Structures are given as structure tokens and as C-alpha cells.
Amino acid sequence: MSRNNSLPQLEAQAEEFLRTLRGVIERSSGGILEVTRSNGLAFHQFIILEHLHRRGPRHLSSIARLLGIRPQTVTAMVDVLEQGGYVERAQDPEDRRARFVRLTPLGEEKVLAVRSARQVKLARALARNPSLSLTQATVTLKAVRDLLDAPGNPSGSAVA
């Protein structure tokens, strides 16, 4: 702990940091809803596609845990994505009884299109105030993430 900051001061700063971060996330989430809809997807469908893009093929149970919903609900959502050509189910080579879900080239294309639209929206907002440093904000957020992920931190989750 820094000599210049008492624990109550750090707690107040942490509260303000989290409040501000939540505000940014809420505003950007509103943007993602708009962008996903304009790309023909529901929000949870995009979350599934994004998860598969970042983490690779996954079992339905893994996707259900990510979304905090029942596997039957995920099955129905994946059915719709599969009918749209965004994902495909495949046999798990390590467990013949299990199947996993993976992105198709069309699904990959859709994830990249939505990401691009979100980046353009953020870039346009930042262009209105060129003195803001997105690089510095990113460095700060990564440093906070790394502190939270540090061994021995009881709340660390090692989520990228």
C-alpha cells in the first residue's frame, strides 16, 4: 500500500473506479445490442459466437455455464445459430458420446463484422475528444486485471 493512500482512501478510489467502469460497460453494451441487432443476431447469440471465437470449440455445458442458463436453453440457441450457418456441431474426438460446437467461416465473419462495427463506434466517440488516451486507459485496465489475477488474491479469476 502506498504511503500516500490510507485503506479508506483506496476503497473510495476503488469504488469510483468500479462505478466509472460499470458506466463505460453499460454504455458500450447498449452499443453492442444495437450492433448485434443490425447484424441479425440476438445479444446472447453474439455472446456465444464471441466465446467460440476467443476460446475455440466448446461443449454446450461450457456455454451454458458462461451464460448462466440451462443447457436446454443453450441447445435451442445453438440450433438457431446452426440453422443460420454460424456454428456447427461436431463429434468430440476424445469422447465419442460428447459433441462440441464450433464456429463456421460464416460465424467467424459475423463476429469480425460486429467487432468492427463496435470499434468504429468507439473510434468515432473518441475522435470527438482527441486528448483522451485510449492507450493509457488500456494499460491501466490491464494492470488492474493483472493485480486481480495475481496469485494469493482471493478474488482472482484468471479470466482474460
N, C-alpha and C positions, 0 to 999 in steps of 0.2 A: 504494500500500500504506500502511496506517495506521502511524503511528509506534509504536503500542502493540502491534502484532502482527508477529512475525517470520514469514518464509515457512514454517518448520516448524510454527509455531502455527496459521497459516492452513490449512495442509494437514491438520493434525489436526482442526481445526474443520470443514473441508470433508468429511473422511471421516465424521465423526459426523453431519453434516447429511445426507449421502447415505444412510448406514445408517438413519437415522430415516425419511427419505423413502421408502426401499425398504420399510420395515416398514409404513408407512401404506398404500402402494400394494398390498402383498401382502394386507393385511387388507381393504382395500376391494375388491380383486379377488375375494377369496373371497366377499364380499357380492354382487358382480356376477354371479358364477356362480350363486348361489342365486336371485337376482332374475331372471336371464335364463331359467333353467330353469322357474321358476314362471310365466313368461310364454310358455312353449312354444318357446323358442329355445335353440340351442346357442350357446356363447360366441362362436365365430368368426362365426356368423350375425349376432349382435348387433353385432359389430365392423364388419361390412360395412354394416349398416343405419346405424350411428352415423357411419361415414365418409361415406356418401352424404348423410346429414342435414347434416353440417357442411360438406362440400365440394361438394355437388351431384352431378349425373350424372357418372359415371366410366366409362372403358373397363375391361374385365376385366383387362387387363395392369396398369393402375394399382392395382387392388385386389390383384392377385397380389403386386406389389411391396410394398404396405403390409403384407400378412400374411407375406411372405417364403415364399410357396409357389408351386407351379407353376400356370400359367394353367388347365390342365385341371382341377385340383382346385377352383379358383375357379368354373369353369364349372359343375361339379357342385353346388357350394354355392349358386350363384345360381339354378340350376334348381329347387332345393328352395324357395328364397325366392320365386321366381316362381310356383311351384305353390301356395304359401301365400297369394299375393296381396300380398306385401310389396314386391316390386320388379317392374319391367317393363323389357324391353329395347326400345331404340328406335334408329332409324337416326341416325347422326351426320350432321348437316346439312352439315358441312364435308368429310366423306369418306364417300361412298356405300358404300364397301366395309366400313366400320367400324360397329360398333354399341356403344352405351353402355348402362349400367344406371342406372336412376333409381328413387327411392322412389315408391311409390303412396301415396295417402292412408292406407291401412291400415298401410303400413310406417312412415309418419310418426307415426301414432297409437301404434304399438308402441314406437318409440324414446322418445316422450314418456312413455309408461307406465312403461318401465323406468327412465328418468331420474328420474321422480317417486318411484318406489319406493326408488331409491338415495338420493335426497335425504331422504326420510322416515327411512330407516335412519340416515343420518349425523346428522340433526337430533335424533333420539332419543338417540343416543350422546352428542352434545354437551350435551343437556339435563341429563344426569347430572352435568355439571361446568360450571355457568354462568360460571365465572371464565375459561374458555378464550375467546380471541378469535379466531374464525374469520376475521374481517375482517383482523386484523393478520397472521395466518398467510398469508392470500391475498395481501396487499400484499407480504410478504416473498418469497413464491414468485414472484410476478410480477417483482419486482426482480431476483431471481437469474436468471430466464428471460431478462429483457432484457439483463443483463450477458453471458450466454452467447451471445445472438443478436447482440451488438454487432459492428460491422464490425472486422475485424482479429483477432477471437477465432478461433483455429484450430479450435475445436470447435463454433462456432456453426452452427446448422442452420435457424434461422428457422421452426421448427415451432411452431404455436400449440396 
